[in-house]
Amino acid sequence: MPLAATAAIVAQAPQATPTPGAADTGGFDASKLTPAQQEALRLAVIKTSQNPVGNITAFPFQNNFNYGVGPYTRLQYNLNVQPVVPIMLSPNMNLIARTIIPVLNQPSFAPPGVCASPIGCPSTFGLSDVQEQLFFAPKTKPGQLIWAVGPIFQFPTATPNTLGSGKWSAGPDAVALVMPGSWVMGALVTQLWSVAGLPNRPNVSSFLVQPFVNYNLKGGWAISSAPIITANWTLAQNKWTVPLGGGVSKTFKNDGQLMQLSVLYYTNVTRPLIAPQTTLRVSWSLLWPVKRGIDIQQLLQEAK
């Protein structure tokens, strides 16, 4: 799933089984389908996993290795644990709840001379600000634009608080995408404003747009790009962080568990000083297609 790692900006394979079985489709026996239908169903399940508001439960672990952070170009590590749970409100409406729990290892901004002294300049490790993103996603027909809107909340959970904004923040979020053939293409947008918090900390006004493109190949492989473009409106200059890049992903089963592994690499063509020069993103996701509300014929239609 192309899920945004916005909290980091605040501070900043096993053998594959190509044919999904009953566990992938809520009890439906895929072995009763023809080989062509089985392949179409496999592709449909993979495309659903690439849909931020798809009818699938996901538990991603997103590892971000951020190189060239700060004036002394040091390494920052950011792990985002991002559980995504769809809740069926009615036959025509789902609520997608996505929680982003960032764990950060922030390098020191002290000069090399201080680092070489007995004082040293150790990095700071801990929890950053947790986000909750909610999307109300109406059911759409195959071939139509898929969309969802809702609120986003950010909580000052950073421990120590230097790893976060120190502010309670909220705003809107939205996502829209299409899934023609082997493609999954769309964009996710959020805007956050601080509403309360520590008075001695700067206000939050941050914008994020994450365009995503997946082209699915055979055997569960996909070529992917999902750059996280951000703007910090409170900065006087260098407001934007704009990465370019992409990579590959693989969806497979191991001991009956559906999962996805992706490796992507980005270079920031413009950025503030505290943002990294480059990012290596390695994500591992556990996937559980939701049993309620699955329409097998619709899945097959969406894979065309």
C-alpha positions as CSV (number, residue, x, y, z in Angstrom):
1,M,0.0,0.0,0.0
2,P,1.2,3.4,-0.8
3,L,0.8,4.8,2.6
4,A,2.2,8.2,3.7
5,A,4.9,8.5,6.3
6,T,4.0,12.1,7.4
7,A,5.1,11.8,11.1
8,A,8.7,11.4,10.1
9,I,8.6,14.8,8.3
10,V,7.7,16.5,11.6
11,A,11.0,15.6,13.1
12,Q,11.6,13.7,9.8
13,A,12.0,-14.1,-0.4
14,P,10.3,-17.0,0.5
15,Q,8.9,-19.2,-2.3
16,A,5.8,-17.5,-3.8
17,T,2.5,-19.3,-4.4
18,P,1.0,-17.7,-7.5
19,T,-2.6,-18.8,-7.1
20,P,-4.6,-17.4,-4.1
21,G,-6.9,-19.9,-2.3
22,A,-9.9,-19.6,-0.1
23,A,-8.1,-17.6,2.5
24,D,-7.5,-14.8,0.0
25,T,-11.1,-14.4,-0.9
26,G,-13.1,-14.8,2.3
27,G,-13.9,-18.5,2.0
28,F,-14.4,-18.6,-1.8
29,D,-12.7,-21.6,-3.4
30,A,-10.6,-20.2,-6.1
31,S,-9.7,-23.7,-7.4
32,K,-13.2,-23.8,-9.0
33,L,-12.2,-21.1,-11.4
34,T,-10.5,-21.6,-14.7
35,P,-6.7,-20.9,-14.8
36,A,-7.4,-17.6,-16.5
37,Q,-9.9,-16.6,-13.8
38,Q,-7.5,-17.7,-11.1
39,E,-4.8,-15.5,-12.6
40,A,-7.3,-12.6,-12.8
41,L,-8.3,-13.1,-9.2
42,R,-4.7,-13.2,-8.1
43,L,-4.1,-9.9,-9.9
44,A,-7.3,-8.4,-8.4
45,V,-6.1,-9.3,-4.8
46,I,-2.7,-7.6,-5.5
47,K,-4.4,-4.5,-6.9
48,T,-6.6,-4.3,-3.9
49,S,-3.5,-4.4,-1.6
50,Q,-2.1,-1.4,-3.6
51,N,-5.4,0.6,-3.1
52,P,-5.1,2.7,0.0
53,V,-8.8,2.3,0.7
54,G,-9.2,-1.3,-0.5
55,N,-11.2,-3.9,1.3
56,I,-8.0,-5.5,2.8
57,T,-6.4,-5.4,6.3
58,A,-2.7,-4.6,6.1
59,F,0.0,-4.4,8.7
60,P,3.0,-2.7,7.1
61,F,6.4,-2.1,8.6
62,Q,8.0,0.7,6.6
63,N,11.7,1.2,7.1
64,N,13.1,4.5,5.9
65,F,16.8,5.0,5.7
66,N,17.2,8.8,5.3
67,Y,20.7,9.8,4.1
68,G,22.2,13.3,4.2
69,V,20.0,14.8,7.0
70,G,21.0,18.2,8.4
71,P,24.0,20.4,7.8
72,Y,26.4,17.5,8.4
73,T,24.6,15.0,6.1
74,R,24.0,12.3,8.7
75,L,21.8,9.2,8.6
76,Q,18.3,9.2,10.1
77,Y,16.3,6.0,10.6
78,N,12.5,6.0,10.7
79,L,10.3,2.9,11.2
80,N,6.6,3.5,10.5
81,V,4.3,0.8,11.8
82,Q,1.1,1.5,9.8
83,P,-1.9,-0.9,10.5
84,V,-4.8,-0.4,8.1
85,V,-8.2,-1.7,9.0
86,P,-11.3,-1.5,6.8
87,I,-14.6,-1.3,8.7
88,M,-17.8,-2.1,6.8
89,L,-20.4,0.5,7.7
90,S,-22.9,-0.6,5.2
91,P,-23.0,-2.6,1.9
92,N,-22.2,0.7,0.1
93,M,-19.7,2.4,2.5
94,N,-16.4,1.4,4.2
95,L,-14.5,3.3,6.8
96,I,-10.7,2.8,6.4
97,A,-8.7,3.5,9.6
98,R,-5.0,3.9,9.2
99,T,-2.7,4.5,12.1
100,I,0.9,5.7,11.6
101,I,3.2,4.9,14.5
102,P,6.7,6.3,13.8
103,V,9.8,5.2,15.6
104,L,12.7,7.6,15.0
105,N,16.5,7.5,15.4
106,Q,17.4,11.2,15.0
107,P,21.0,12.1,14.4
108,S,22.6,14.9,16.3
109,F,23.0,18.3,14.6
110,A,26.1,19.1,16.6
111,P,29.2,20.0,14.5
112,P,32.0,17.4,14.0
113,G,34.2,19.1,16.5
114,V,31.7,18.5,19.3
115,C,31.2,14.9,18.2
116,A,35.0,14.3,18.4
117,S,35.1,15.7,22.0
118,P,34.4,13.6,25.2
119,I,30.9,15.1,25.2
120,G,30.1,13.4,21.8
121,C,26.9,13.8,19.9
122,P,24.7,10.7,20.3
123,S,21.5,10.3,18.3
124,T,18.1,10.5,19.9
125,F,15.9,7.4,19.7
126,G,12.2,7.2,20.5
127,L,8.6,7.5,19.4
128,S,7.5,10.5,17.2
129,D,4.0,11.9,16.8
130,V,1.3,9.3,16.0
131,Q,-1.2,10.0,13.3
132,E,-4.7,8.6,12.7
133,Q,-6.1,8.8,9.2
134,L,-9.8,8.0,8.6
135,F,-11.3,7.6,5.1
136,F,-15.0,7.2,4.3
137,A,-14.9,5.1,1.1
138,P,-18.1,4.6,-0.9
139,K,-18.4,1.5,-3.0
140,T,-17.8,2.1,-6.7
141,K,-18.5,0.1,-9.8
142,P,-15.6,-1.5,-11.7
143,G,-13.8,1.0,-14.0
144,Q,-15.1,4.0,-12.0
145,L,-12.9,6.5,-10.1
146,I,-12.3,5.2,-6.5
147,W,-12.3,7.9,-3.9
148,A,-12.5,8.5,-0.2
149,V,-12.3,11.5,2.2
150,G,-12.1,12.0,5.9
151,P,-10.2,13.6,8.8
152,I,-6.6,13.2,9.9
153,F,-5.4,13.7,13.5
154,Q,-1.8,14.0,14.8
155,F,-1.1,13.6,18.5
156,P,2.0,14.9,20.5
157,T,3.1,11.4,21.5
158,A,6.8,12.0,20.9
159,T,9.1,10.6,23.6
160,P,11.3,12.6,24.1
161,N,9.2,15.5,22.8
162,T,12.1,16.8,20.7
163,L,11.2,14.1,18.2
164,G,7.8,15.6,17.5
165,S,5.9,18.9,17.0
166,G,4.6,19.2,20.5
167,K,1.2,20.1,19.0
168,W,-2.2,18.6,18.6
169,S,-3.1,18.9,14.9
170,A,-6.0,18.0,12.6
171,G,-7.1,18.5,9.1
172,P,-8.7,16.8,6.0
173,D,-7.4,13.9,3.9
174,A,-8.5,12.5,0.6
175,V,-7.5,9.8,-1.9
176,A,-8.5,9.1,-5.5
177,L,-7.3,6.4,-7.9
178,V,-8.1,4.3,-10.9
179,M,-7.1,0.7,-11.6
180,P,-7.2,0.0,-15.4
181,G,-5.7,-3.3,-16.5
182,S,-2.4,-4.0,-14.7
183,W,-2.2,-0.4,-13.4
184,V,-3.0,1.2,-10.1
185,M,-2.7,5.0,-10.2
186,G,-3.8,7.7,-7.9
187,A,-2.9,10.2,-5.2
188,L,-3.3,10.8,-1.5
189,V,-3.5,14.3,-0.1
190,T,-3.5,15.6,3.5
191,Q,-3.3,19.0,5.2
192,L,-2.6,19.4,8.9
193,W,-3.0,22.5,11.2
194,S,-2.1,22.7,14.9
195,V,-5.0,23.4,17.2
196,A,-3.3,23.1,20.6
197,G,-0.1,22.2,22.3
198,L,3.1,23.6,23.8
199,P,3.0,27.4,23.4
200,N,6.8,27.5,22.9
201,R,6.8,25.2,19.9
202,P,6.1,26.4,16.3
203,N,2.6,26.0,14.8
204,V,2.0,23.2,12.4
205,S,0.8,23.9,8.9
206,S,1.9,21.0,6.7
207,F,0.7,19.7,3.3
208,L,1.3,16.3,1.8
209,V,0.6,14.8,-1.6
210,Q,1.6,11.3,-2.4
211,P,1.1,10.3,-6.1
212,F,1.4,6.5,-6.6
213,V,1.8,4.3,-9.6
214,N,2.0,0.5,-9.7
215,Y,2.4,-1.5,-12.9
216,N,1.8,-5.2,-12.1
217,L,3.8,-7.9,-13.8
218,K,3.5,-11.7,-13.7
219,G,4.4,-13.7,-10.6
220,G,3.3,-11.0,-8.1
221,W,6.0,-8.5,-9.2
222,A,5.2,-4.8,-9.7
223,I,7.1,-1.7,-10.6
224,S,6.1,1.1,-8.2
225,S,6.6,4.7,-7.3
226,A,5.0,6.5,-4.4
227,P,7.0,9.7,-3.6
228,I,5.9,11.7,-0.5
229,I,5.9,15.4,-1.6
230,T,5.5,17.7,1.4
231,A,5.3,21.5,2.1
232,N,5.9,23.1,5.4
233,W,3.9,26.4,5.1
234,T,5.5,27.9,8.2
235,L,8.9,28.1,6.7
236,A,10.0,31.4,5.1
237,Q,11.9,29.5,2.3
238,N,12.6,26.0,1.1
239,K,9.0,25.0,2.0
240,W,8.9,22.0,-0.3
241,T,10.4,18.5,-0.2
242,V,10.1,16.8,-3.6
243,P,11.5,13.3,-4.1
244,L,11.9,11.4,-7.4
245,G,12.4,7.7,-7.7
246,G,10.7,4.3,-7.4
247,G,11.4,0.6,-7.2
248,V,9.8,-2.9,-7.2
249,S,7.5,-4.9,-5.0
250,K,6.6,-8.5,-4.7
251,T,3.4,-10.0,-3.4
252,F,3.6,-13.7,-2.3
253,K,2.5,-16.3,0.3
254,N,4.6,-17.9,2.9
255,D,3.1,-20.7,5.0
256,G,-0.4,-19.6,3.8
257,Q,0.2,-15.9,4.9
258,L,-0.2,-13.3,2.1
259,M,2.5,-10.6,2.3
260,Q,4.2,-8.0,0.3
261,L,7.8,-6.8,0.2
262,S,8.9,-3.5,-1.6
263,V,12.2,-1.7,-2.1
264,L,12.1,1.9,-3.3
265,Y,14.8,4.6,-3.6
266,Y,14.2,8.4,-3.8
267,T,16.3,11.5,-4.3
268,N,15.0,14.8,-3.1
269,V,15.4,17.4,-6.0
270,T,14.4,20.2,-3.6
271,R,14.3,20.2,0.2
272,P,14.8,22.1,3.4
273,L,18.1,21.5,5.2
274,I,16.6,19.1,7.8
275,A,15.1,16.8,5.1
276,P,17.3,14.0,3.7
277,Q,19.1,14.1,0.4
278,T,18.1,10.5,-0.4
279,T,15.8,7.8,1.1
280,L,15.9,4.0,0.8
281,R,12.5,2.7,1.8
282,V,12.1,-1.1,2.5
283,S,8.6,-2.1,3.4
284,W,7.2,-5.5,4.6
285,S,3.4,-5.9,4.9
286,L,1.2,-8.7,6.2
287,L,-2.1,-8.8,4.2
288,W,-5.5,-10.2,5.1
289,P,-8.3,-9.7,2.5
290,V,-11.5,-8.8,4.3
291,K,-14.0,-11.7,4.4
292,R,-17.1,-9.5,4.6
293,G,-18.4,-7.7,1.6
294,I,-16.2,-9.4,-1.0
295,D,-17.8,-9.6,-4.5
296,I,-15.8,-12.2,-6.5
297,Q,-17.3,-11.2,-9.8
298,Q,-16.5,-7.5,-9.1
299,L,-12.9,-8.4,-8.3
300,L,-12.6,-10.3,-11.6
301,Q,-14.1,-7.4,-13.4
302,E,-11.7,-4.9,-11.8
303,A,-8.7,-7.0,-12.9
304,K,-9.6,-6.6,-16.6
